[in-house]
Amino acid sequence: MALGRYVLRYLGDGPKPPADVSRARQAPGVTVVDESPKMLLIEGDDASLAGLAEAFPGWAVTPEQTYSIPDARKRLGGPPD
């Protein structure tokens, strides 16, 4: 069973509704990893996360995206010719 991470972003005005946050925290197989004033980062197995879009109207549900940071250190070239 693979674990996935999703971002739930509240699309309404103002902060996210506390009742929705409570519902997300109590959902079986789902863990709230982090939150901000308008978003939740949740983790769970794919079966538990499958119905999120229908369960949270007024929220956008998207898979978490991660990016690697490029190595910006300067490097010396090879030995001089």
mmCIF file of the N, C-alpha and C atoms, coordinates in Angstrom:
data_MODEL
# 
_entry.id   MODEL 
# 
loop_
_atom_site.group_PDB 
_atom_site.id 
_atom_site.type_symbol 
_atom_site.label_atom_id 
_atom_site.label_alt_id 
_atom_site.label_comp_id 
_atom_site.label_asym_id 
_atom_site.label_entity_id 
_atom_site.label_seq_id 
_atom_site.pdbx_PDB_ins_code 
_atom_site.Cartn_x 
_atom_site.Cartn_y 
_atom_site.Cartn_z 
_atom_site.occupancy 
_atom_site.B_iso_or_equiv 
_atom_site.pdbx_formal_charge 
_atom_site.auth_seq_id 
_atom_site.auth_comp_id 
_atom_site.auth_asym_id 
_atom_site.auth_atom_id 
_atom_site.pdbx_PDB_model_num 
ATOM 1   N N  . MET A 1 1  ? 0.848   -1.165 0.000   1.00 0.00 ? 1  MET A N  1 
ATOM 2   C CA . MET A 1 1  ? 0.000   0.000  0.000   1.00 0.00 ? 1  MET A CA 1 
ATOM 3   C C  . MET A 1 1  ? 0.903   1.240  0.000   1.00 0.00 ? 1  MET A C  1 
ATOM 4   N N  . ALA A 1 2  ? 0.807   2.047  -1.042  1.00 0.00 ? 2  ALA A N  1 
ATOM 5   C CA . ALA A 1 2  ? 1.659   3.222  -1.179  1.00 0.00 ? 2  ALA A CA 1 
ATOM 6   C C  . ALA A 1 2  ? 1.037   4.421  -0.476  1.00 0.00 ? 2  ALA A C  1 
ATOM 7   N N  . LEU A 1 3  ? 1.892   5.179  0.189   1.00 0.00 ? 3  LEU A N  1 
ATOM 8   C CA . LEU A 1 3  ? 1.433   6.407  0.828   1.00 0.00 ? 3  LEU A CA 1 
ATOM 9   C C  . LEU A 1 3  ? 1.618   7.562  -0.140  1.00 0.00 ? 3  LEU A C  1 
ATOM 10  N N  . GLY A 1 4  ? 0.639   8.439  -0.189  1.00 0.00 ? 4  GLY A N  1 
ATOM 11  C CA . GLY A 1 4  ? 0.714   9.622  -1.029  1.00 0.00 ? 4  GLY A CA 1 
ATOM 12  C C  . GLY A 1 4  ? 0.512   10.859 -0.184  1.00 0.00 ? 4  GLY A C  1 
ATOM 13  N N  . ARG A 1 5  ? 0.984   11.975 -0.688  1.00 0.00 ? 5  ARG A N  1 
ATOM 14  C CA . ARG A 1 5  ? 0.778   13.258 -0.017  1.00 0.00 ? 5  ARG A CA 1 
ATOM 15  C C  . ARG A 1 5  ? 0.006   14.180 -0.939  1.00 0.00 ? 5  ARG A C  1 
ATOM 16  N N  . TYR A 1 6  ? -0.966  14.867 -0.373  1.00 0.00 ? 6  TYR A N  1 
ATOM 17  C CA . TYR A 1 6  ? -1.794  15.787 -1.130  1.00 0.00 ? 6  TYR A CA 1 
ATOM 18  C C  . TYR A 1 6  ? -1.894  17.113 -0.399  1.00 0.00 ? 6  TYR A C  1 
ATOM 19  N N  . VAL A 1 7  ? -2.068  18.178 -1.179  1.00 0.00 ? 7  VAL A N  1 
ATOM 20  C CA . VAL A 1 7  ? -2.275  19.512 -0.634  1.00 0.00 ? 7  VAL A CA 1 
ATOM 21  C C  . VAL A 1 7  ? -3.750  19.834 -0.821  1.00 0.00 ? 7  VAL A C  1 
ATOM 22  N N  . LEU A 1 8  ? -4.416  20.195 0.255   1.00 0.00 ? 8  LEU A N  1 
ATOM 23  C CA . LEU A 1 8  ? -5.797  20.662 0.213   1.00 0.00 ? 8  LEU A CA 1 
ATOM 24  C C  . LEU A 1 8  ? -5.752  22.174 0.418   1.00 0.00 ? 8  LEU A C  1 
ATOM 25  N N  . ARG A 1 9  ? -6.221  22.927 -0.574  1.00 0.00 ? 9  ARG A N  1 
ATOM 26  C CA . ARG A 1 9  ? -6.209  24.391 -0.485  1.00 0.00 ? 9  ARG A CA 1 
ATOM 27  C C  . ARG A 1 9  ? -7.642  24.878 -0.441  1.00 0.00 ? 9  ARG A C  1 
ATOM 28  N N  . TYR A 1 10 ? -7.960  25.646 0.602   1.00 0.00 ? 10 TYR A N  1 
ATOM 29  C CA . TYR A 1 10 ? -9.302  26.192 0.753   1.00 0.00 ? 10 TYR A CA 1 
ATOM 30  C C  . TYR A 1 10 ? -9.482  27.341 -0.229  1.00 0.00 ? 10 TYR A C  1 
ATOM 31  N N  . LEU A 1 11 ? -10.534 27.294 -1.035  1.00 0.00 ? 11 LEU A N  1 
ATOM 32  C CA . LEU A 1 11 ? -10.759 28.291 -2.078  1.00 0.00 ? 11 LEU A CA 1 
ATOM 33  C C  . LEU A 1 11 ? -11.685 29.428 -1.656  1.00 0.00 ? 11 LEU A C  1 
ATOM 34  N N  . GLY A 1 12 ? -12.283 29.320 -0.485  1.00 0.00 ? 12 GLY A N  1 
ATOM 35  C CA . GLY A 1 12 ? -13.209 30.350 -0.030  1.00 0.00 ? 12 GLY A CA 1 
ATOM 36  C C  . GLY A 1 12 ? -12.489 31.558 0.550   1.00 0.00 ? 12 GLY A C  1 
ATOM 37  N N  . ASP A 1 13 ? -13.273 32.552 0.931   1.00 0.00 ? 13 ASP A N  1 
ATOM 38  C CA . ASP A 1 13 ? -12.724 33.748 1.568   1.00 0.00 ? 13 ASP A CA 1 
ATOM 39  C C  . ASP A 1 13 ? -12.391 33.444 3.027   1.00 0.00 ? 13 ASP A C  1 
ATOM 40  N N  . GLY A 1 14 ? -11.354 34.089 3.520   1.00 0.00 ? 14 GLY A N  1 
ATOM 41  C CA . GLY A 1 14 ? -10.974 33.930 4.915   1.00 0.00 ? 14 GLY A CA 1 
ATOM 42  C C  . GLY A 1 14 ? -10.211 32.639 5.164   1.00 0.00 ? 14 GLY A C  1 
ATOM 43  N N  . PRO A 1 15 ? -10.004 32.335 6.437   1.00 0.00 ? 15 PRO A N  1 
ATOM 44  C CA . PRO A 1 15 ? -9.242  31.119 6.783   1.00 0.00 ? 15 PRO A CA 1 
ATOM 45  C C  . PRO A 1 15 ? -10.072 29.857 6.536   1.00 0.00 ? 15 PRO A C  1 
ATOM 46  N N  . LYS A 1 16 ? -9.398  28.736 6.551   1.00 0.00 ? 16 LYS A N  1 
ATOM 47  C CA . LYS A 1 16 ? -10.080 27.459 6.313   1.00 0.00 ? 16 LYS A CA 1 
ATOM 48  C C  . LYS A 1 16 ? -11.062 27.164 7.453   1.00 0.00 ? 16 LYS A C  1 
ATOM 49  N N  . PRO A 1 17 ? -12.181 26.522 7.156   1.00 0.00 ? 17 PRO A N  1 
ATOM 50  C CA . PRO A 1 17 ? -13.169 26.217 8.187   1.00 0.00 ? 17 PRO A CA 1 
ATOM 51  C C  . PRO A 1 17 ? -12.643 25.183 9.187   1.00 0.00 ? 17 PRO A C  1 
ATOM 52  N N  . PRO A 1 18 ? -12.732 25.467 10.476  1.00 0.00 ? 18 PRO A N  1 
ATOM 53  C CA . PRO A 1 18 ? -12.276 24.514 11.498  1.00 0.00 ? 18 PRO A CA 1 
ATOM 54  C C  . PRO A 1 18 ? -12.983 23.158 11.414  1.00 0.00 ? 18 PRO A C  1 
ATOM 55  N N  . ALA A 1 19 ? -14.242 23.145 10.987  1.00 0.00 ? 19 ALA A N  1 
ATOM 56  C CA . ALA A 1 19 ? -14.971 21.877 10.888  1.00 0.00 ? 19 ALA A CA 1 
ATOM 57  C C  . ALA A 1 19 ? -14.342 20.982 9.819   1.00 0.00 ? 19 ALA A C  1 
ATOM 58  N N  . ASP A 1 20 ? -13.901 21.570 8.712   1.00 0.00 ? 20 ASP A N  1 
ATOM 59  C CA . ASP A 1 20 ? -13.254 20.782 7.656   1.00 0.00 ? 20 ASP A CA 1 
ATOM 60  C C  . ASP A 1 20 ? -11.904 20.256 8.129   1.00 0.00 ? 20 ASP A C  1 
ATOM 61  N N  . VAL A 1 21 ? -11.171 21.058 8.867   1.00 0.00 ? 21 VAL A N  1 
ATOM 62  C CA . VAL A 1 21 ? -9.875  20.624 9.396   1.00 0.00 ? 21 VAL A CA 1 
ATOM 63  C C  . VAL A 1 21 ? -10.077 19.455 10.356  1.00 0.00 ? 21 VAL A C  1 
ATOM 64  N N  . SER A 1 22 ? -11.076 19.566 11.197  1.00 0.00 ? 22 SER A N  1 
ATOM 65  C CA . SER A 1 22 ? -11.385 18.492 12.140  1.00 0.00 ? 22 SER A CA 1 
ATOM 66  C C  . SER A 1 22 ? -11.768 17.207 11.397  1.00 0.00 ? 22 SER A C  1 
ATOM 67  N N  . ARG A 1 23 ? -12.551 17.351 10.334  1.00 0.00 ? 23 ARG A N  1 
ATOM 68  C CA . ARG A 1 23 ? -12.948 16.189 9.525   1.00 0.00 ? 23 ARG A CA 1 
ATOM 69  C C  . ARG A 1 23 ? -11.741 15.525 8.880   1.00 0.00 ? 23 ARG A C  1 
ATOM 70  N N  . ALA A 1 24 ? -10.791 16.339 8.392   1.00 0.00 ? 24 ALA A N  1 
ATOM 71  C CA . ALA A 1 24 ? -9.576  15.784 7.777   1.00 0.00 ? 24 ALA A CA 1 
ATOM 72  C C  . ALA A 1 24 ? -8.734  15.051 8.813   1.00 0.00 ? 24 ALA A C  1 
ATOM 73  N N  . ARG A 1 25 ? -8.637  15.613 10.010  1.00 0.00 ? 25 ARG A N  1 
ATOM 74  C CA . ARG A 1 25 ? -7.840  14.981 11.069  1.00 0.00 ? 25 ARG A CA 1 
ATOM 75  C C  . ARG A 1 25 ? -8.451  13.656 11.533  1.00 0.00 ? 25 ARG A C  1 
ATOM 76  N N  . GLN A 1 26 ? -9.771  13.521 11.443  1.00 0.00 ? 26 GLN A N  1 
ATOM 77  C CA . GLN A 1 26 ? -10.448 12.315 11.906  1.00 0.00 ? 26 GLN A CA 1 
ATOM 78  C C  . GLN A 1 26 ? -10.662 11.275 10.816  1.00 0.00 ? 26 GLN A C  1 
ATOM 79  N N  . ALA A 1 27 ? -10.309 11.608 9.567   1.00 0.00 ? 27 ALA A N  1 
ATOM 80  C CA . ALA A 1 27 ? -10.523 10.664 8.466   1.00 0.00 ? 27 ALA A CA 1 
ATOM 81  C C  . ALA A 1 27 ? -9.634  9.440  8.665   1.00 0.00 ? 27 ALA A C  1 
ATOM 82  N N  . PRO A 1 28 ? -10.186 8.248  8.503   1.00 0.00 ? 28 PRO A N  1 
ATOM 83  C CA . PRO A 1 28 ? -9.382  7.029  8.690   1.00 0.00 ? 28 PRO A CA 1 
ATOM 84  C C  . PRO A 1 28 ? -8.322  6.897  7.597   1.00 0.00 ? 28 PRO A C  1 
ATOM 85  N N  . GLY A 1 29 ? -7.120  6.548  7.995   1.00 0.00 ? 29 GLY A N  1 
ATOM 86  C CA . GLY A 1 29 ? -6.034  6.339  7.049   1.00 0.00 ? 29 GLY A CA 1 
ATOM 87  C C  . GLY A 1 29 ? -5.382  7.609  6.555   1.00 0.00 ? 29 GLY A C  1 
ATOM 88  N N  . VAL A 1 30 ? -5.744  8.766  7.143   1.00 0.00 ? 30 VAL A N  1 
ATOM 89  C CA . VAL A 1 30 ? -5.211  10.058 6.704   1.00 0.00 ? 30 VAL A CA 1 
ATOM 90  C C  . VAL A 1 30 ? -4.526  10.739 7.885   1.00 0.00 ? 30 VAL A C  1 
ATOM 91  N N  . THR A 1 31 ? -3.356  11.319 7.630   1.00 0.00 ? 31 THR A N  1 
ATOM 92  C CA . THR A 1 31 ? -2.624  12.078 8.646   1.00 0.00 ? 31 THR A CA 1 
ATOM 93  C C  . THR A 1 31 ? -2.395  13.491 8.138   1.00 0.00 ? 31 THR A C  1 
ATOM 94  N N  . VAL A 1 32 ? -2.714  14.484 8.959   1.00 0.00 ? 32 VAL A N  1 
ATOM 95  C CA . VAL A 1 32 ? -2.412  15.876 8.611   1.00 0.00 ? 32 VAL A CA 1 
ATOM 96  C C  . VAL A 1 32 ? -0.957  16.111 8.994   1.00 0.00 ? 32 VAL A C  1 
ATOM 97  N N  . VAL A 1 33 ? -0.119  16.370 8.000   1.00 0.00 ? 33 VAL A N  1 
ATOM 98  C CA . VAL A 1 33 ? 1.311   16.534 8.211   1.00 0.00 ? 33 VAL A CA 1 
ATOM 99  C C  . VAL A 1 33 ? 1.657   17.974 8.582   1.00 0.00 ? 33 VAL A C  1 
ATOM 100 N N  . ASP A 1 34 ? 1.006   18.936 7.910   1.00 0.00 ? 34 ASP A N  1 
ATOM 101 C CA . ASP A 1 34 ? 1.301   20.353 8.140   1.00 0.00 ? 34 ASP A CA 1 
ATOM 102 C C  . ASP A 1 34 ? 0.084   21.157 7.719   1.00 0.00 ? 34 ASP A C  1 
ATOM 103 N N  . GLU A 1 35 ? 0.010   22.389 8.213   1.00 0.00 ? 35 GLU A N  1 
ATOM 104 C CA . GLU A 1 35 ? -1.078  23.262 7.796   1.00 0.00 ? 35 GLU A CA 1 
ATOM 105 C C  . GLU A 1 35 ? -0.652  24.716 7.830   1.00 0.00 ? 35 GLU A C  1 
ATOM 106 N N  . SER A 1 36 ? -1.330  25.510 7.016   1.00 0.00 ? 36 SER A N  1 
ATOM 107 C CA . SER A 1 36 ? -1.140  26.953 6.972   1.00 0.00 ? 36 SER A CA 1 
ATOM 108 C C  . SER A 1 36 ? -2.541  27.567 7.030   1.00 0.00 ? 36 SER A C  1 
ATOM 109 N N  . PRO A 1 37 ? -2.669  28.892 7.013   1.00 0.00 ? 37 PRO A N  1 
ATOM 110 C CA . PRO A 1 37 ? -4.007  29.479 7.144   1.00 0.00 ? 37 PRO A CA 1 
ATOM 111 C C  . PRO A 1 37 ? -5.030  29.015 6.100   1.00 0.00 ? 37 PRO A C  1 
ATOM 112 N N  . LYS A 1 38 ? -4.592  28.639 4.888   1.00 0.00 ? 38 LYS A N  1 
ATOM 113 C CA . LYS A 1 38 ? -5.542  28.221 3.857   1.00 0.00 ? 38 LYS A CA 1 
ATOM 114 C C  . LYS A 1 38 ? -5.285  26.823 3.310   1.00 0.00 ? 38 LYS A C  1 
ATOM 115 N N  . MET A 1 39 ? -4.284  26.111 3.843   1.00 0.00 ? 39 MET A N  1 
ATOM 116 C CA . MET A 1 39 ? -3.935  24.816 3.264   1.00 0.00 ? 39 MET A CA 1 
ATOM 117 C C  . MET A 1 39 ? -3.663  23.753 4.320   1.00 0.00 ? 39 MET A C  1 
ATOM 118 N N  . LEU A 1 40 ? -3.828  22.494 3.883   1.00 0.00 ? 40 LEU A N  1 
ATOM 119 C CA . LEU A 1 40 ? -3.454  21.333 4.678   1.00 0.00 ? 40 LEU A CA 1 
ATOM 120 C C  . LEU A 1 40 ? -2.581  20.439 3.805   1.00 0.00 ? 40 LEU A C  1 
ATOM 121 N N  . LEU A 1 41 ? -1.526  19.898 4.384   1.00 0.00 ? 41 LEU A N  1 
ATOM 122 C CA . LEU A 1 41 ? -0.735  18.861 3.725   1.00 0.00 ? 41 LEU A CA 1 
ATOM 123 C C  . LEU A 1 41 ? -1.097  17.571 4.420   1.00 0.00 ? 41 LEU A C  1 
ATOM 124 N N  . ILE A 1 42 ? -1.649  16.621 3.657   1.00 0.00 ? 42 ILE A N  1 
ATOM 125 C CA . ILE A 1 42 ? -2.092  15.365 4.254   1.00 0.00 ? 42 ILE A CA 1 
ATOM 126 C C  . ILE A 1 42 ? -1.367  14.200 3.605   1.00 0.00 ? 42 ILE A C  1 
ATOM 127 N N  . GLU A 1 43 ? -1.291  13.106 4.356   1.00 0.00 ? 43 GLU A N  1 
ATOM 128 C CA . GLU A 1 43 ? -0.632  11.901 3.886   1.00 0.00 ? 43 GLU A CA 1 
ATOM 129 C C  . GLU A 1 43 ? -1.520  10.716 4.210   1.00 0.00 ? 43 GLU A C  1 
ATOM 130 N N  . GLY A 1 44 ? -1.542  9.757  3.320   1.00 0.00 ? 44 GLY A N  1 
ATOM 131 C CA . GLY A 1 44 ? -2.319  8.556  3.565   1.00 0.00 ? 44 GLY A CA 1 
ATOM 132 C C  . GLY A 1 44 ? -2.197  7.587  2.411   1.00 0.00 ? 44 GLY A C  1 
ATOM 133 N N  . ASP A 1 45 ? -2.812  6.417  2.574   1.00 0.00 ? 45 ASP A N  1 
ATOM 134 C CA . ASP A 1 45 ? -2.778  5.450  1.491   1.00 0.00 ? 45 ASP A CA 1 
ATOM 135 C C  . ASP A 1 45 ? -3.727  5.913  0.388   1.00 0.00 ? 45 ASP A C  1 
ATOM 136 N N  . ASP A 1 46 ? -3.445  5.466  -0.830  1.00 0.00 ? 46 ASP A N  1 
ATOM 137 C CA . ASP A 1 46 ? -4.190  5.938  -1.997  1.00 0.00 ? 46 ASP A CA 1 
ATOM 138 C C  . ASP A 1 46 ? -5.689  5.673  -1.893  1.00 0.00 ? 46 ASP A C  1 
ATOM 139 N N  . ALA A 1 47 ? -6.067  4.572  -1.287  1.00 0.00 ? 47 ALA A N  1 
ATOM 140 C CA . ALA A 1 47 ? -7.493  4.259  -1.147  1.00 0.00 ? 47 ALA A CA 1 
ATOM 141 C C  . ALA A 1 47 ? -8.198  5.263  -0.242  1.00 0.00 ? 47 ALA A C  1 
ATOM 142 N N  . SER A 1 48 ? -7.538  5.690  0.829   1.00 0.00 ? 48 SER A N  1 
ATOM 143 C CA . SER A 1 48 ? -8.132  6.655  1.752   1.00 0.00 ? 48 SER A CA 1 
ATOM 144 C C  . SER A 1 48 ? -8.218  8.043  1.138   1.00 0.00 ? 48 SER A C  1 
ATOM 145 N N  . LEU A 1 49 ? -7.277  8.380  0.266   1.00 0.00 ? 49 LEU A N  1 
ATOM 146 C CA . LEU A 1 49 ? -7.219  9.715  -0.321  1.00 0.00 ? 49 LEU A CA 1 
ATOM 147 C C  . LEU A 1 49 ? -8.032  9.839  -1.606  1.00 0.00 ? 49 LEU A C  1 
ATOM 148 N N  . ALA A 1 50 ? -8.539  8.728  -2.123  1.00 0.00 ? 50 ALA A N  1 
ATOM 149 C CA . ALA A 1 50 ? -9.199  8.738  -3.425  1.00 0.00 ? 50 ALA A CA 1 
ATOM 150 C C  . ALA A 1 50 ? -10.427 9.655  -3.467  1.00 0.00 ? 50 ALA A C  1 
ATOM 151 N N  . GLY A 1 51 ? -11.212 9.699  -2.429  1.00 0.00 ? 51 GLY A N  1 
ATOM 152 C CA . GLY A 1 51 ? -12.451 10.479 -2.451  1.00 0.00 ? 51 GLY A CA 1 
ATOM 153 C C  . GLY A 1 51 ? -12.348 11.864 -1.860  1.00 0.00 ? 51 GLY A C  1 
ATOM 154 N N  . LEU A 1 52 ? -11.168 12.408 -1.757  1.00 0.00 ? 52 LEU A N  1 
ATOM 155 C CA . LEU A 1 52 ? -10.999 13.709 -1.097  1.00 0.00 ? 52 LEU A CA 1 
ATOM 156 C C  . LEU A 1 52 ? -11.705 14.846 -1.818  1.00 0.00 ? 52 LEU A C  1 
ATOM 157 N N  . ALA A 1 53 ? -11.636 14.880 -3.133  1.00 0.00 ? 53 ALA A N  1 
ATOM 158 C CA . ALA A 1 53 ? -12.235 15.995 -3.870  1.00 0.00 ? 53 ALA A CA 1 
ATOM 159 C C  . ALA A 1 53 ? -13.740 16.074 -3.610  1.00 0.00 ? 53 ALA A C  1 
ATOM 160 N N  . GLU A 1 54 ? -14.400 14.922 -3.531  1.00 0.00 ? 54 GLU A N  1 
ATOM 161 C CA . GLU A 1 54 ? -15.838 14.915 -3.268  1.00 0.00 ? 54 GLU A CA 1 
ATOM 162 C C  . GLU A 1 54 ? -16.142 15.203 -1.797  1.00 0.00 ? 54 GLU A C  1 
ATOM 163 N N  . ALA A 1 55 ? -15.259 14.759 -0.913  1.00 0.00 ? 55 ALA A N  1 
ATOM 164 C CA . ALA A 1 55 ? -15.499 14.915 0.525   1.00 0.00 ? 55 ALA A CA 1 
ATOM 165 C C  . ALA A 1 55 ? -15.270 16.339 1.002   1.00 0.00 ? 55 ALA A C  1 
ATOM 166 N N  . PHE A 1 56 ? -14.492 17.134 0.251   1.00 0.00 ? 56 PHE A N  1 
ATOM 167 C CA . PHE A 1 56 ? -14.182 18.498 0.661   1.00 0.00 ? 56 PHE A CA 1 
ATOM 168 C C  . PHE A 1 56 ? -14.572 19.488 -0.432  1.00 0.00 ? 56 PHE A C  1 
ATOM 169 N N  . PRO A 1 57 ? -15.881 19.784 -0.597  1.00 0.00 ? 57 PRO A N  1 
ATOM 170 C CA . PRO A 1 57 ? -16.269 20.795 -1.577  1.00 0.00 ? 57 PRO A CA 1 
ATOM 171 C C  . PRO A 1 57 ? -15.756 22.166 -1.125  1.00 0.00 ? 57 PRO A C  1 
ATOM 172 N N  . GLY A 1 58 ? -15.356 22.975 -2.072  1.00 0.00 ? 58 GLY A N  1 
ATOM 173 C CA . GLY A 1 58 ? -14.795 24.286 -1.739  1.00 0.00 ? 58 GLY A CA 1 
ATOM 174 C C  . GLY A 1 58 ? -13.295 24.229 -1.515  1.00 0.00 ? 58 GLY A C  1 
ATOM 175 N N  . TRP A 1 59 ? -12.712 23.056 -1.705  1.00 0.00 ? 59 TRP A N  1 
ATOM 176 C CA . TRP A 1 59 ? -11.272 22.864 -1.555  1.00 0.00 ? 59 TRP A CA 1 
ATOM 177 C C  . TRP A 1 59 ? -10.705 22.337 -2.874  1.00 0.00 ? 59 TRP A C  1 
ATOM 178 N N  . ALA A 1 60 ? -9.477  22.721 -3.190  1.00 0.00 ? 60 ALA A N  1 
ATOM 179 C CA . ALA A 1 60 ? -8.758  22.143 -4.330  1.00 0.00 ? 60 ALA A CA 1 
ATOM 180 C C  . ALA A 1 60 ? -7.829  21.071 -3.779  1.00 0.00 ? 60 ALA A C  1 
ATOM 181 N N  . VAL A 1 61 ? -7.848  19.909 -4.392  1.00 0.00 ? 61 VAL A N  1 
ATOM 182 C CA . VAL A 1 61 ? -7.029  18.787 -3.946  1.00 0.00 ? 61 VAL A CA 1 
ATOM 183 C C  . VAL A 1 61 ? -6.021  18.476 -5.050  1.00 0.00 ? 61 VAL A C  1 
ATOM 184 N N  . THR A 1 62 ? -4.733  18.608 -4.727  1.00 0.00 ? 62 THR A N  1 
ATOM 185 C CA . THR A 1 62 ? -3.684  18.328 -5.707  1.00 0.00 ? 62 THR A CA 1 
ATOM 186 C C  . THR A 1 62 ? -2.580  17.495 -5.067  1.00 0.00 ? 62 THR A C  1 
ATOM 187 N N  . PRO A 1 63 ? -1.946  16.632 -5.844  1.00 0.00 ? 63 PRO A N  1 
ATOM 188 C CA . PRO A 1 63 ? -0.818  15.866 -5.307  1.00 0.00 ? 63 PRO A CA 1 
ATOM 189 C C  . PRO A 1 63 ? 0.328   16.806 -4.943  1.00 0.00 ? 63 PRO A C  1 
ATOM 190 N N  . GLU A 1 64 ? 1.050   16.471 -3.894  1.00 0.00 ? 64 GLU A N  1 
ATOM 191 C CA . GLU A 1 64 ? 2.207   17.268 -3.502  1.00 0.00 ? 64 GLU A CA 1 
ATOM 192 C C  . GLU A 1 64 ? 3.269   17.166 -4.594  1.00 0.00 ? 64 GLU A C  1 
ATOM 193 N N  . GLN A 1 65 ? 3.887   18.298 -4.902  1.00 0.00 ? 65 GLN A N  1 
ATOM 194 C CA . GLN A 1 65 ? 4.986   18.315 -5.860  1.00 0.00 ? 65 GLN A CA 1 
ATOM 195 C C  . GLN A 1 65 ? 6.243   18.726 -5.119  1.00 0.00 ? 65 GLN A C  1 
ATOM 196 N N  . THR A 1 66 ? 7.320   18.027 -5.395  1.00 0.00 ? 66 THR A N  1 
ATOM 197 C CA . THR A 1 66 ? 8.598   18.386 -4.789  1.00 0.00 ? 66 THR A CA 1 
ATOM 198 C C  . THR A 1 66 ? 9.587   18.708 -5.896  1.00 0.00 ? 66 THR A C  1 
ATOM 199 N N  . TYR A 1 67 ? 10.524  19.562 -5.584  1.00 0.00 ? 67 TYR A N  1 
ATOM 200 C CA . TYR A 1 67 ? 11.525  19.983 -6.538  1.00 0.00 ? 67 TYR A CA 1 
ATOM 201 C C  . TYR A 1 67 ? 12.895  19.835 -5.896  1.00 0.00 ? 67 TYR A C  1 
ATOM 202 N N  . SER A 1 68 ? 13.857  19.384 -6.684  1.00 0.00 ? 68 SER A N  1 
ATOM 203 C CA . SER A 1 68 ? 15.214  19.320 -6.156  1.00 0.00 ? 68 SER A CA 1 
ATOM 204 C C  . SER A 1 68 ? 15.882  20.679 -6.360  1.00 0.00 ? 68 SER A C  1 
ATOM 205 N N  . ILE A 1 69 ? 16.696  21.054 -5.411  1.00 0.00 ? 69 ILE A N  1 
ATOM 206 C CA . ILE A 1 69 ? 17.391  22.332 -5.474  1.00 0.00 ? 69 ILE A CA 1 
ATOM 207 C C  . ILE A 1 69 ? 18.666  22.131 -6.285  1.00 0.00 ? 69 ILE A C  1 
ATOM 208 N N  . PRO A 1 70 ? 18.884  22.971 -7.297  1.00 0.00 ? 70 PRO A N  1 
ATOM 209 C CA . PRO A 1 70 ? 20.094  22.791 -8.097  1.00 0.00 ? 70 PRO A CA 1 
ATOM 210 C C  . PRO A 1 70 ? 21.346  23.111 -7.286  1.00 0.00 ? 70 PRO A C  1 
ATOM 211 N N  . ASP A 1 71 ? 22.425  22.435 -7.625  1.00 0.00 ? 71 ASP A N  1 
ATOM 212 C CA . ASP A 1 71 ? 23.704  22.668 -6.965  1.00 0.00 ? 71 ASP A CA 1 
ATOM 213 C C  . ASP A 1 71 ? 24.352  23.890 -7.614  1.00 0.00 ? 71 ASP A C  1 
ATOM 214 N N  . ALA A 1 72 ? 24.398  25.009 -6.908  1.00 0.00 ? 72 ALA A N  1 
ATOM 215 C CA . ALA A 1 72 ? 24.896  26.261 -7.464  1.00 0.00 ? 72 ALA A CA 1 
ATOM 216 C C  . ALA A 1 72 ? 26.353  26.537 -7.078  1.00 0.00 ? 72 ALA A C  1 
ATOM 217 N N  . ARG A 1 73 ? 27.005  25.564 -6.462  1.00 0.00 ? 73 ARG A N  1 
ATOM 218 C CA . ARG A 1 73 ? 28.401  25.787 -6.083  1.00 0.00 ? 73 ARG A CA 1 
ATOM 219 C C  . ARG A 1 73 ? 29.276  25.859 -7.330  1.00 0.00 ? 73 ARG A C  1 
ATOM 220 N N  . LYS A 1 74 ? 30.219  26.763 -7.301  1.00 0.00 ? 74 LYS A N  1 
ATOM 221 C CA . LYS A 1 74 ? 31.146  26.867 -8.418  1.00 0.00 ? 74 LYS A CA 1 
ATOM 222 C C  . LYS A 1 74 ? 32.141  25.726 -8.325  1.00 0.00 ? 74 LYS A C  1 
ATOM 223 N N  . ARG A 1 75 ? 32.506  25.210 -9.467  1.00 0.00 ? 75 ARG A N  1 
ATOM 224 C CA . ARG A 1 75 ? 33.439  24.086 -9.506  1.00 0.00 ? 75 ARG A CA 1 
ATOM 225 C C  . ARG A 1 75 ? 34.673  24.489 -10.305 1.00 0.00 ? 75 ARG A C  1 
ATOM 226 N N  . LEU A 1 76 ? 35.788  23.982 -9.866  1.00 0.00 ? 76 LEU A N  1 
ATOM 227 C CA . LEU A 1 76 ? 37.028  24.193 -10.611 1.00 0.00 ? 76 LEU A CA 1 
ATOM 228 C C  . LEU A 1 76 ? 37.027  23.243 -11.789 1.00 0.00 ? 76 LEU A C  1 
ATOM 229 N N  . GLY A 1 77 ? 37.590  23.720 -12.888 1.00 0.00 ? 77 GLY A N  1 
ATOM 230 C CA . GLY A 1 77 ? 37.722  22.852 -14.046 1.00 0.00 ? 77 GLY A CA 1 
ATOM 231 C C  . GLY A 1 77 ? 38.837  21.860 -13.821 1.00 0.00 ? 77 GLY A C  1 
ATOM 232 N N  . GLY A 1 78 ? 39.169  21.125 -14.804 1.00 0.00 ? 78 GLY A N  1 
ATOM 233 C CA . GLY A 1 78 ? 40.259  20.156 -14.698 1.00 0.00 ? 78 GLY A CA 1 
ATOM 234 C C  . GLY A 1 78 ? 41.599  20.871 -14.593 1.00 0.00 ? 78 GLY A C  1 
ATOM 235 N N  . PRO A 1 79 ? 42.674  20.140 -14.606 1.00 0.00 ? 79 PRO A N  1 
ATOM 236 C CA . PRO A 1 79 ? 43.997  20.758 -14.516 1.00 0.00 ? 79 PRO A CA 1 
ATOM 237 C C  . PRO A 1 79 ? 44.271  21.616 -15.759 1.00 0.00 ? 79 PRO A C  1 
ATOM 238 N N  . PRO A 1 80 ? 45.051  22.684 -15.591 1.00 0.00 ? 80 PRO A N  1 
ATOM 239 C CA . PRO A 1 80 ? 45.336  23.545 -16.746 1.00 0.00 ? 80 PRO A CA 1 
ATOM 240 C C  . PRO A 1 80 ? 46.095  22.778 -17.825 1.00 0.00 ? 80 PRO A C  1 
ATOM 241 N N  . ASP A 1 81 ? 45.883  23.168 -19.052 1.00 0.00 ? 81 ASP A N  1 
ATOM 242 C CA . ASP A 1 81 ? 46.545  22.491 -20.178 1.00 0.00 ? 81 ASP A CA 1 
ATOM 243 C C  . ASP A 1 81 ? 47.993  22.843 -20.277 1.00 0.00 ? 81 ASP A C  1 
# 
